[in-house]
Amino acid sequence: MVLTLPRILKFISGGAEALLGIPIIGETIVITTNSGVLIIMFIFHLMTFLIARNEGGSVFGSLVGMVASIVGVFAFAGMLMHMAAALVLLVNASIRET
């Protein structure tokens, strides 16, 4: 498996999304940072999106991550979106792109 920059960024953002998707831990992180972590994650997903797009890679995971960052202010819906984003990003990073 060749580790390209978009793939590395997807693994990192997928791991961060998985952490935010854990019910009590993710909610505590969002509350204690006054939702600042959601802004940081949105920017990180946007950077990953732009880099992946420029290299011709898949951007779907980054889009799901950006939506998760926006919806993340709502506890239950945000948790589900973070879990979905983590799954999509990690699977997308694991799959070999042509």
Biopython code that builds the backbone (N, CA, C, O; Angstrom):
import numpy as np
from Bio.PDB.StructureBuilder import StructureBuilder

atoms = [
    (1, "MET", "N", (0.855, -1.170, 0.000)),
    (1, "MET", "CA", (0.000, 0.000, 0.000)),
    (1, "MET", "C", (0.904, 1.237, 0.000)),
    (1, "MET", "O", (1.773, 1.382, 0.859)),
    (2, "VAL", "N", (0.691, 2.101, -0.951)),
    (2, "VAL", "CA", (1.443, 3.344, -1.055)),
    (2, "VAL", "C", (0.729, 4.409, -0.234)),
    (2, "VAL", "O", (-0.461, 4.659, -0.427)),
    (3, "LEU", "N", (1.457, 5.028, 0.674)),
    (3, "LEU", "CA", (0.859, 6.065, 1.515)),
    (3, "LEU", "C", (1.066, 7.439, 0.878)),
    (3, "LEU", "O", (2.122, 8.057, 1.012)),
    (4, "THR", "N", (0.038, 7.889, 0.190)),
    (4, "THR", "CA", (0.063, 9.222, -0.390)),
    (4, "THR", "C", (-0.450, 10.218, 0.640)),
    (4, "THR", "O", (-1.035, 9.825, 1.649)),
    (5, "LEU", "N", (-0.236, 11.492, 0.392)),
    (5, "LEU", "CA", (-0.692, 12.515, 1.332)),
    (5, "LEU", "C", (-2.203, 12.460, 1.563)),
    (5, "LEU", "O", (-2.629, 12.509, 2.717)),
    (6, "PRO", "N", (-3.035, 12.359, 0.518)),
    (6, "PRO", "CA", (-4.483, 12.263, 0.777)),
    (6, "PRO", "C", (-4.850, 11.044, 1.620)),
    (6, "PRO", "O", (-5.725, 11.124, 2.482)),
    (7, "ARG", "N", (-4.186, 9.923, 1.373)),
    (7, "ARG", "CA", (-4.477, 8.703, 2.135)),
    (7, "ARG", "C", (-4.103, 8.875, 3.605)),
    (7, "ARG", "O", (-4.853, 8.456, 4.486)),
    (8, "ILE", "N", (-2.955, 9.487, 3.875)),
    (8, "ILE", "CA", (-2.523, 9.736, 5.252)),
    (8, "ILE", "C", (-3.514, 10.672, 5.941)),
    (8, "ILE", "O", (-3.910, 10.426, 7.081)),
    (9, "LEU", "N", (-3.913, 11.739, 5.259)),
    (9, "LEU", "CA", (-4.865, 12.689, 5.836)),
    (9, "LEU", "C", (-6.213, 12.034, 6.114)),
    (9, "LEU", "O", (-6.865, 12.358, 7.107)),
    (10, "LYS", "N", (-6.632, 11.124, 5.255)),
    (10, "LYS", "CA", (-7.899, 10.412, 5.473)),
    (10, "LYS", "C", (-7.811, 9.483, 6.675)),
    (10, "LYS", "O", (-8.773, 9.368, 7.435)),
    (11, "PHE", "N", (-6.670, 8.815, 6.860)),
    (11, "PHE", "CA", (-6.496, 7.973, 8.044)),
    (11, "PHE", "C", (-6.530, 8.816, 9.313)),
    (11, "PHE", "O", (-7.168, 8.434, 10.295)),
    (12, "ILE", "N", (-5.846, 9.962, 9.301)),
    (12, "ILE", "CA", (-5.817, 10.825, 10.484)),
    (12, "ILE", "C", (-7.206, 11.376, 10.790)),
    (12, "ILE", "O", (-7.661, 11.329, 11.933)),
    (13, "SER", "N", (-7.879, 11.899, 9.759)),
    (13, "SER", "CA", (-9.204, 12.479, 9.998)),
    (13, "SER", "C", (-10.223, 11.400, 10.343)),
    (13, "SER", "O", (-11.140, 11.650, 11.125)),
    (14, "GLY", "N", (-10.078, 10.202, 9.771)),
    (14, "GLY", "CA", (-10.965, 9.093, 10.125)),
    (14, "GLY", "C", (-10.801, 8.684, 11.581)),
    (14, "GLY", "O", (-11.785, 8.388, 12.259)),
    (15, "GLY", "N", (-9.569, 8.665, 12.061)),
    (15, "GLY", "CA", (-9.322, 8.353, 13.467)),
    (15, "GLY", "C", (-9.884, 9.412, 14.395)),
    (15, "GLY", "O", (-10.457, 9.093, 15.437)),
    (16, "ALA", "N", (-9.720, 10.682, 14.016)),
    (16, "ALA", "CA", (-10.268, 11.775, 14.826)),
    (16, "ALA", "C", (-11.792, 11.720, 14.846)),
    (16, "ALA", "O", (-12.408, 11.958, 15.885)),
    (17, "GLU", "N", (-12.396, 11.411, 13.714)),
    (17, "GLU", "CA", (-13.857, 11.290, 13.648)),
    (17, "GLU", "C", (-14.334, 10.113, 14.498)),
    (17, "GLU", "O", (-15.374, 10.199, 15.152)),
    (18, "ALA", "N", (-13.576, 9.016, 14.490)),
    (18, "ALA", "CA", (-13.944, 7.864, 15.320)),
    (18, "ALA", "C", (-13.923, 8.256, 16.795)),
    (18, "ALA", "O", (-14.802, 7.853, 17.556)),
    (19, "LEU", "N", (-12.928, 9.037, 17.199)),
    (19, "LEU", "CA", (-12.853, 9.502, 18.581)),
    (19, "LEU", "C", (-14.057, 10.373, 18.921)),
    (19, "LEU", "O", (-14.653, 10.223, 19.988)),
    (20, "LEU", "N", (-14.415, 11.277, 18.021)),
    (20, "LEU", "CA", (-15.568, 12.148, 18.270)),
    (20, "LEU", "C", (-16.892, 11.385, 18.230)),
    (20, "LEU", "O", (-17.894, 11.862, 18.762)),
    (21, "GLY", "N", (-16.906, 10.212, 17.607)),
    (21, "GLY", "CA", (-18.123, 9.404, 17.527)),
    (21, "GLY", "C", (-18.388, 8.574, 18.766)),
    (21, "GLY", "O", (-19.478, 8.021, 18.916)),
    (22, "ILE", "N", (-17.407, 8.474, 19.661)),
    (22, "ILE", "CA", (-17.615, 7.729, 20.904)),
    (22, "ILE", "C", (-18.541, 8.564, 21.788)),
    (22, "ILE", "O", (-18.231, 9.721, 22.072)),
    (23, "PRO", "N", (-19.673, 8.002, 22.231)),
    (23, "PRO", "CA", (-20.715, 8.796, 22.882)),
    (23, "PRO", "C", (-20.266, 9.775, 23.973)),
    (23, "PRO", "O", (-20.454, 10.978, 23.797)),
    (24, "ILE", "N", (-19.707, 9.339, 25.044)),
    (24, "ILE", "CA", (-19.393, 10.258, 26.142)),
    (24, "ILE", "C", (-18.114, 11.039, 25.857)),
    (24, "ILE", "O", (-18.038, 12.235, 26.139)),
    (25, "ILE", "N", (-17.114, 10.366, 25.300)),
    (25, "ILE", "CA", (-15.831, 11.013, 25.040)),
    (25, "ILE", "C", (-15.974, 12.125, 23.997)),
    (25, "ILE", "O", (-15.505, 13.242, 24.213)),
    (26, "GLY", "N", (-16.618, 11.823, 22.872)),
    (26, "GLY", "CA", (-16.791, 12.813, 21.818)),
    (26, "GLY", "C", (-17.592, 14.015, 22.281)),
    (26, "GLY", "O", (-17.245, 15.159, 21.985)),
    (27, "GLU", "N", (-18.657, 13.751, 23.005)),
    (27, "GLU", "CA", (-19.484, 14.852, 23.502)),
    (27, "GLU", "C", (-18.706, 15.720, 24.486)),
    (27, "GLU", "O", (-18.831, 16.945, 24.468)),
    (28, "THR", "N", (-17.912, 15.099, 25.333)),
    (28, "THR", "CA", (-17.098, 15.847, 26.286)),
    (28, "THR", "C", (-16.080, 16.726, 25.567)),
    (28, "THR", "O", (-15.869, 17.877, 25.950)),
    (29, "ILE", "N", (-15.453, 16.187, 24.530)),
    (29, "ILE", "CA", (-14.480, 16.969, 23.755)),
    (29, "ILE", "C", (-15.155, 18.167, 23.104)),
    (29, "ILE", "O", (-14.629, 19.279, 23.159)),
    (30, "VAL", "N", (-16.308, 17.956, 22.490)),
    (30, "VAL", "CA", (-17.020, 19.049, 21.818)),
    (30, "VAL", "C", (-17.452, 20.112, 22.826)),
    (30, "VAL", "O", (-17.311, 21.307, 22.564)),
    (31, "ILE", "N", (-17.973, 19.690, 23.965)),
    (31, "ILE", "CA", (-18.456, 20.649, 24.967)),
    (31, "ILE", "C", (-17.298, 21.420, 25.593)),
    (31, "ILE", "O", (-17.375, 22.640, 25.737)),
    (32, "THR", "N", (-16.225, 20.721, 25.968)),
    (32, "THR", "CA", (-15.118, 21.406, 26.644)),
    (32, "THR", "C", (-14.349, 22.343, 25.728)),
    (32, "THR", "O", (-13.728, 23.294, 26.203)),
    (33, "THR", "N", (-14.380, 22.095, 24.429)),
    (33, "THR", "CA", (-13.710, 23.010, 23.496)),
    (33, "THR", "C", (-14.671, 24.065, 22.960)),
    (33, "THR", "O", (-14.322, 24.842, 22.072)),
    (34, "ASN", "N", (-15.889, 24.083, 23.510)),
    (34, "ASN", "CA", (-16.903, 25.033, 23.071)),
    (34, "ASN", "C", (-17.123, 24.933, 21.554)),
    (34, "ASN", "O", (-17.243, 25.947, 20.866)),
    (35, "SER", "N", (-17.173, 23.722, 21.058)),
    (35, "SER", "CA", (-17.354, 23.379, 19.648)),
    (35, "SER", "C", (-16.183, 23.801, 18.768)),
    (35, "SER", "O", (-16.292, 23.772, 17.542)),
    (36, "GLY", "N", (-15.081, 24.186, 19.365)),
    (36, "GLY", "CA", (-13.899, 24.564, 18.593)),
    (36, "GLY", "C", (-13.320, 23.404, 17.811)),
    (36, "GLY", "O", (-12.788, 23.591, 16.716)),
    (37, "VAL", "N", (-13.423, 22.201, 18.369)),
    (37, "VAL", "CA", (-12.911, 21.030, 17.677)),
    (37, "VAL", "C", (-13.677, 20.789, 16.376)),
    (37, "VAL", "O", (-13.114, 20.263, 15.415)),
    (38, "LEU", "N", (-14.940, 21.165, 16.339)),
    (38, "LEU", "CA", (-15.730, 20.995, 15.115)),
    (38, "LEU", "C", (-15.240, 21.925, 14.019)),
    (38, "LEU", "O", (-15.221, 21.551, 12.846)),
    (39, "ILE", "N", (-14.846, 23.126, 14.392)),
    (39, "ILE", "CA", (-14.299, 24.076, 13.418)),
    (39, "ILE", "C", (-12.953, 23.571, 12.899)),
    (39, "ILE", "O", (-12.679, 23.621, 11.700)),
    (40, "ILE", "N", (-12.118, 23.083, 13.821)),
    (40, "ILE", "CA", (-10.818, 22.541, 13.426)),
    (40, "ILE", "C", (-10.987, 21.354, 12.493)),
    (40, "ILE", "O", (-10.284, 21.243, 11.489)),
    (41, "MET", "N", (-11.925, 20.459, 12.825)),
    (41, "MET", "CA", (-12.156, 19.288, 11.974)),
    (41, "MET", "C", (-12.714, 19.690, 10.616)),
    (41, "MET", "O", (-12.357, 19.089, 9.603)),
    (42, "PHE", "N", (-13.584, 20.695, 10.576)),
    (42, "PHE", "CA", (-14.113, 21.158, 9.300)),
    (42, "PHE", "C", (-12.970, 21.652, 8.413)),
    (42, "PHE", "O", (-12.915, 21.320, 7.229)),
    (43, "ILE", "N", (-12.068, 22.436, 8.977)),
    (43, "ILE", "CA", (-10.933, 22.957, 8.217)),
    (43, "ILE", "C", (-10.029, 21.813, 7.764)),
    (43, "ILE", "O", (-9.546, 21.816, 6.631)),
    (44, "PHE", "N", (-9.798, 20.835, 8.642)),
    (44, "PHE", "CA", (-8.973, 19.680, 8.287)),
    (44, "PHE", "C", (-9.605, 18.888, 7.145)),
    (44, "PHE", "O", (-8.912, 18.458, 6.223)),
    (45, "HIS", "N", (-10.927, 18.696, 7.208)),
    (45, "HIS", "CA", (-11.624, 17.984, 6.125)),
    (45, "HIS", "C", (-11.574, 18.782, 4.832)),
    (45, "HIS", "O", (-11.437, 18.207, 3.752)),
    (46, "LEU", "N", (-11.683, 20.089, 4.931)),
    (46, "LEU", "CA", (-11.603, 20.937, 3.738)),
    (46, "LEU", "C", (-10.220, 20.829, 3.098)),
    (46, "LEU", "O", (-10.108, 20.731, 1.876)),
    (47, "MET", "N", (-9.175, 20.846, 3.912)),
    (47, "MET", "CA", (-7.809, 20.686, 3.383)),
    (47, "MET", "C", (-7.644, 19.320, 2.723)),
    (47, "MET", "O", (-7.065, 19.214, 1.642)),
    (48, "THR", "N", (-8.152, 18.281, 3.372)),
    (48, "THR", "CA", (-8.071, 16.932, 2.812)),
    (48, "THR", "C", (-8.847, 16.854, 1.502)),
    (48, "THR", "O", (-8.394, 16.236, 0.538)),
    (49, "PHE", "N", (-10.011, 17.482, 1.475)),
    (49, "PHE", "CA", (-10.832, 17.522, 0.266)),
    (49, "PHE", "C", (-10.060, 18.152, -0.894)),
    (49, "PHE", "O", (-10.012, 17.597, -1.991)),
    (50, "LEU", "N", (-9.457, 19.313, -0.643)),
    (50, "LEU", "CA", (-8.740, 20.034, -1.702)),
    (50, "LEU", "C", (-7.520, 19.257, -2.190)),
    (50, "LEU", "O", (-7.263, 19.201, -3.393)),
    (51, "ILE", "N", (-6.772, 18.664, -1.276)),
    (51, "ILE", "CA", (-5.587, 17.899, -1.662)),
    (51, "ILE", "C", (-5.990, 16.649, -2.437)),
    (51, "ILE", "O", (-5.377, 16.330, -3.455)),
    (52, "ALA", "N", (-7.014, 15.937, -1.966)),
    (52, "ALA", "CA", (-7.469, 14.725, -2.661)),
    (52, "ALA", "C", (-8.013, 15.067, -4.048)),
    (52, "ALA", "O", (-7.763, 14.345, -5.013)),
    (53, "ARG", "N", (-8.752, 16.164, -4.142)),
    (53, "ARG", "CA", (-9.300, 16.574, -5.433)),
    (53, "ARG", "C", (-8.186, 16.923, -6.411)),
    (53, "ARG", "O", (-8.255, 16.560, -7.585)),
    (54, "ASN", "N", (-7.166, 17.621, -5.938)),
    (54, "ASN", "CA", (-6.060, 18.012, -6.811)),
    (54, "ASN", "C", (-5.254, 16.816, -7.288)),
    (54, "ASN", "O", (-4.658, 16.856, -8.365)),
    (55, "GLU", "N", (-5.232, 15.754, -6.495)),
    (55, "GLU", "CA", (-4.504, 14.548, -6.883)),
    (55, "GLU", "C", (-5.400, 13.513, -7.545)),
    (55, "GLU", "O", (-4.953, 12.404, -7.837)),
    (56, "GLY", "N", (-6.653, 13.862, -7.785)),
    (56, "GLY", "CA", (-7.572, 12.969, -8.480)),
    (56, "GLY", "C", (-8.136, 11.852, -7.627)),
    (56, "GLY", "O", (-8.624, 10.856, -8.161)),
    (57, "GLY", "N", (-8.079, 11.996, -6.309)),
    (57, "GLY", "CA", (-8.593, 10.965, -5.414)),
    (57, "GLY", "C", (-10.049, 11.189, -5.065)),
    (57, "GLY", "O", (-10.671, 12.161, -5.494)),
    (58, "SER", "N", (-10.574, 10.275, -4.282)),
    (58, "SER", "CA", (-11.964, 10.361, -3.844)),
    (58, "SER", "C", (-12.110, 11.433, -2.764)),
    (58, "SER", "O", (-11.277, 11.539, -1.864)),
    (59, "VAL", "N", (-13.168, 12.217, -2.865)),
    (59, "VAL", "CA", (-13.409, 13.297, -1.908)),
    (59, "VAL", "C", (-14.661, 13.048, -1.068)),
    (59, "VAL", "O", (-15.022, 13.886, -0.242)),
    (60, "PHE", "N", (-15.319, 11.920, -1.266)),
    (60, "PHE", "CA", (-16.577, 11.649, -0.588)),
    (60, "PHE", "C", (-16.424, 11.642, 0.927)),
    (60, "PHE", "O", (-17.252, 12.212, 1.637)),
    (61, "GLY", "N", (-15.375, 11.003, 1.424)),
    (61, "GLY", "CA", (-15.160, 10.938, 2.863)),
    (61, "GLY", "C", (-14.987, 12.310, 3.485)),
    (61, "GLY", "O", (-15.495, 12.576, 4.574)),
    (62, "SER", "N", (-14.273, 13.175, 2.794)),
    (62, "SER", "CA", (-14.072, 14.539, 3.299)),
    (62, "SER", "C", (-15.384, 15.315, 3.312)),
    (62, "SER", "O", (-15.625, 16.107, 4.222)),
    (63, "LEU", "N", (-16.221, 15.097, 2.322)),
    (63, "LEU", "CA", (-17.529, 15.760, 2.299)),
    (63, "LEU", "C", (-18.391, 15.300, 3.468)),
    (63, "LEU", "O", (-19.042, 16.112, 4.126)),
    (64, "VAL", "N", (-18.391, 13.990, 3.725)),
    (64, "VAL", "CA", (-19.153, 13.463, 4.856)),
    (64, "VAL", "C", (-18.596, 14.033, 6.163)),
    (64, "VAL", "O", (-19.357, 14.350, 7.077)),
    (65, "GLY", "N", (-17.274, 14.163, 6.250)),
    (65, "GLY", "CA", (-16.652, 14.737, 7.430)),
    (65, "GLY", "C", (-17.036, 16.189, 7.649)),
    (65, "GLY", "O", (-17.258, 16.607, 8.785)),
    (66, "MET", "N", (-17.117, 16.967, 6.570)),
    (66, "MET", "CA", (-17.526, 18.370, 6.699)),
    (66, "MET", "C", (-18.965, 18.469, 7.194)),
    (66, "MET", "O", (-19.283, 19.311, 8.035)),
    (67, "VAL", "N", (-19.831, 17.607, 6.670)),
    (67, "VAL", "CA", (-21.222, 17.589, 7.132)),
    (67, "VAL", "C", (-21.273, 17.182, 8.605)),
    (67, "VAL", "O", (-22.049, 17.744, 9.379)),
    (68, "ALA", "N", (-20.450, 16.208, 8.991)),
    (68, "ALA", "CA", (-20.410, 15.775, 10.395)),
    (68, "ALA", "C", (-19.962, 16.914, 11.299)),
    (68, "ALA", "O", (-20.458, 17.047, 12.418)),
    (69, "SER", "N", (-19.037, 17.730, 10.832)),
    (69, "SER", "CA", (-18.572, 18.864, 11.637)),
    (69, "SER", "C", (-19.664, 19.905, 11.820)),
    (69, "SER", "O", (-19.739, 20.553, 12.865)),
    (70, "ILE", "N", (-20.500, 20.068, 10.822)),
    (70, "ILE", "CA", (-21.601, 21.032, 10.915)),
    (70, "ILE", "C", (-22.710, 20.485, 11.807)),
    (70, "ILE", "O", (-23.244, 21.204, 12.651)),
    (71, "VAL", "N", (-23.054, 19.217, 11.619)),
    (71, "VAL", "CA", (-24.135, 18.593, 12.378)),
    (71, "VAL", "C", (-23.682, 18.246, 13.803)),
    (71, "VAL", "O", (-24.513, 17.954, 14.663)),
    (72, "GLY", "N", (-22.383, 18.276, 14.050)),
    (72, "GLY", "CA", (-21.818, 17.860, 15.325)),
    (72, "GLY", "C", (-22.289, 18.643, 16.531)),
    (72, "GLY", "O", (-22.105, 18.186, 17.659)),
    (73, "VAL", "N", (-22.888, 19.800, 16.338)),
    (73, "VAL", "CA", (-23.378, 20.579, 17.479)),
    (73, "VAL", "C", (-24.620, 19.942, 18.096)),
    (73, "VAL", "O", (-24.973, 20.259, 19.232)),
    (74, "PHE", "N", (-25.277, 19.065, 17.380)),
    (74, "PHE", "CA", (-26.432, 18.339, 17.902)),
    (74, "PHE", "C", (-25.953, 16.978, 18.388)),
    (74, "PHE", "O", (-25.422, 16.191, 17.604)),
    (75, "ALA", "N", (-26.133, 16.698, 19.659)),
    (75, "ALA", "CA", (-25.498, 15.558, 20.326)),
    (75, "ALA", "C", (-25.692, 14.231, 19.589)),
    (75, "ALA", "O", (-24.710, 13.665, 19.108)),
    (76, "PHE", "N", (-26.893, 13.724, 19.483)),
    (76, "PHE", "CA", (-27.108, 12.388, 18.935)),
    (76, "PHE", "C", (-26.845, 12.341, 17.428)),
    (76, "PHE", "O", (-26.171, 11.432, 16.943)),
    (77, "ALA", "N", (-27.368, 13.306, 16.700)),
    (77, "ALA", "CA", (-27.153, 13.340, 15.247)),
    (77, "ALA", "C", (-25.674, 13.521, 14.933)),
    (77, "ALA", "O", (-25.157, 12.918, 13.993)),
    (78, "GLY", "N", (-24.999, 14.347, 15.713)),
    (78, "GLY", "CA", (-23.567, 14.565, 15.513)),
    (78, "GLY", "C", (-22.775, 13.291, 15.739)),
    (78, "GLY", "O", (-21.857, 12.987, 14.977)),
    (79, "MET", "N", (-23.123, 12.537, 16.790)),
    (79, "MET", "CA", (-22.438, 11.282, 17.090)),
    (79, "MET", "C", (-22.584, 10.310, 15.917)),
    (79, "MET", "O", (-21.609, 9.683, 15.502)),
    (80, "LEU", "N", (-23.791, 10.188, 15.391)),
    (80, "LEU", "CA", (-24.017, 9.288, 14.247)),
    (80, "LEU", "C", (-23.247, 9.740, 13.013)),
    (80, "LEU", "O", (-22.685, 8.922, 12.284)),
    (81, "MET", "N", (-23.228, 11.045, 12.789)),
    (81, "MET", "CA", (-22.498, 11.565, 11.631)),
    (81, "MET", "C", (-20.991, 11.370, 11.789)),
    (81, "MET", "O", (-20.306, 11.068, 10.812)),
    (82, "HIS", "N", (-20.469, 11.537, 13.000)),
    (82, "HIS", "CA", (-19.039, 11.314, 13.227)),
    (82, "HIS", "C", (-18.688, 9.847, 12.996)),
    (82, "HIS", "O", (-17.640, 9.538, 12.429)),
    (83, "MET", "N", (-19.566, 8.943, 13.435)),
    (83, "MET", "CA", (-19.332, 7.514, 13.195)),
    (83, "MET", "C", (-19.355, 7.206, 11.701)),
    (83, "MET", "O", (-18.507, 6.467, 11.200)),
    (84, "ALA", "N", (-20.323, 7.774, 10.997)),
    (84, "ALA", "CA", (-20.419, 7.546, 9.556)),
    (84, "ALA", "C", (-19.196, 8.116, 8.831)),
    (84, "ALA", "O", (-18.643, 7.480, 7.934)),
    (85, "ALA", "N", (-18.786, 9.313, 9.229)),
    (85, "ALA", "CA", (-17.615, 9.935, 8.602)),
    (85, "ALA", "C", (-16.365, 9.103, 8.856)),
    (85, "ALA", "O", (-15.550, 8.914, 7.953)),
    (86, "ALA", "N", (-16.209, 8.602, 10.083)),
    (86, "ALA", "CA", (-15.046, 7.774, 10.403)),
    (86, "ALA", "C", (-15.030, 6.527, 9.532)),
    (86, "ALA", "O", (-13.991, 6.162, 8.981)),
    (87, "LEU", "N", (-16.166, 5.880, 9.410)),
    (87, "LEU", "CA", (-16.256, 4.665, 8.603)),
    (87, "LEU", "C", (-15.913, 4.947, 7.147)),
    (87, "LEU", "O", (-15.105, 4.235, 6.550)),
    (88, "VAL", "N", (-16.518, 5.973, 6.577)),
    (88, "VAL", "CA", (-16.284, 6.298, 5.170)),
    (88, "VAL", "C", (-14.825, 6.683, 4.942)),
    (88, "VAL", "O", (-14.209, 6.225, 3.980)),
    (89, "LEU", "N", (-14.268, 7.517, 5.814)),
    (89, "LEU", "CA", (-12.880, 7.961, 5.642)),
    (89, "LEU", "C", (-11.902, 6.808, 5.769)),
    (89, "LEU", "O", (-10.984, 6.693, 4.957)),
    (90, "LEU", "N", (-12.075, 5.953, 6.764)),
    (90, "LEU", "CA", (-11.138, 4.851, 6.969)),
    (90, "LEU", "C", (-11.240, 3.801, 5.857)),
    (90, "LEU", "O", (-10.226, 3.256, 5.421)),
    (91, "VAL", "N", (-12.445, 3.523, 5.408)),
    (91, "VAL", "CA", (-12.603, 2.585, 4.288)),
    (91, "VAL", "C", (-12.020, 3.195, 3.023)),
    (91, "VAL", "O", (-11.327, 2.521, 2.260)),
    (92, "ASN", "N", (-12.304, 4.475, 2.805)),
    (92, "ASN", "CA", (-11.794, 5.163, 1.624)),
    (92, "ASN", "C", (-10.265, 5.217, 1.619)),
    (92, "ASN", "O", (-9.640, 5.071, 0.569)),
    (93, "ALA", "N", (-9.672, 5.424, 2.776)),
    (93, "ALA", "CA", (-8.214, 5.467, 2.861)),
    (93, "ALA", "C", (-7.597, 4.086, 2.659)),
    (93, "ALA", "O", (-6.455, 3.976, 2.213)),
    (94, "SER", "N", (-8.341, 3.042, 2.982)),
    (94, "SER", "CA", (-7.831, 1.671, 2.869)),
    (94, "SER", "C", (-7.925, 1.122, 1.457)),
    (94, "SER", "O", (-7.152, 0.241, 1.078)),
    (95, "ILE", "N", (-8.858, 1.631, 0.682)),
    (95, "ILE", "CA", (-9.088, 1.120, -0.668)),
    (95, "ILE", "C", (-8.079, 1.728, -1.625)),
    (95, "ILE", "O", (-7.821, 2.931, -1.595)),
    (96, "ARG", "N", (-7.525, 0.901, -2.457)),
    (96, "ARG", "CA", (-6.555, 1.362, -3.457)),
    (96, "ARG", "C", (-7.293, 2.102, -4.559)),
    (96, "ARG", "O", (-8.244, 1.587, -5.147)),
    (97, "GLU", "N", (-6.844, 3.308, -4.824)),
    (97, "GLU", "CA", (-7.463, 4.094, -5.895)),
    (97, "GLU", "C", (-6.686, 3.915, -7.179)),
    (97, "GLU", "O", (-5.464, 3.770, -7.162)),
    (98, "THR", "N", (-7.397, 3.924, -8.290)),
    (98, "THR", "CA", (-6.741, 3.767, -9.584)),
    (98, "THR", "C", (-6.424, 5.086, -10.198)),
    (98, "THR", "O", (-5.867, 5.139, -11.294)),
]
sb = StructureBuilder()
sb.init_structure("model")
sb.init_model(0)
sb.init_chain("A")
sb.init_seg("    ")
for serial, (resi, resn, name, xyz) in enumerate(atoms, 1):
    if name == "N":
        sb.init_residue(resn, " ", resi, " ")
    sb.init_atom(name, np.array(xyz, "f"), 0.0, 1.0, " ", f" {name:<3s}", serial, name[0])
structure = sb.get_structure()
